[in-house]
Amino acid sequence: MQTYTIGQAARLLGVSPDTARRWADAGRVATHRDEGGRRLIDGRALAAFSVEVAQGAHTEDGETSTSARNAFPGIVTAVKLGEVSAQVEIQAGPHRLVSLLTREAVDELGLKVGMRATARVKSTSVHIDRA
């Protein structure tokens, strides 16, 4: 059976080794020690845990986990609603980000001008998280 060190697991999960250690210490993922004393995570356990994290498990500080990188926390400056689509603009410091998404997504998030939100840029897509 494939096993992973805490550092390897952290890289696969996209978190710091400290975060992976805290998750293991809290019992969120089971570990065992090898002959050298290193903590290892069973591959099947890590696979199941990675699915849990990807499906929106919460971190210790209450933030939702996500695989998208390049987060831009800011303020919603414009919401333009169409019949099916919507355009949301966020000012994050010197950066103006525009996301085209469905009207349903804007309604579900309750996005309004003046509220905090985080734009997450992945490749050419901009994802919006309500803050």
Disulfide bonds with the S-S distance in Angstrom:
none
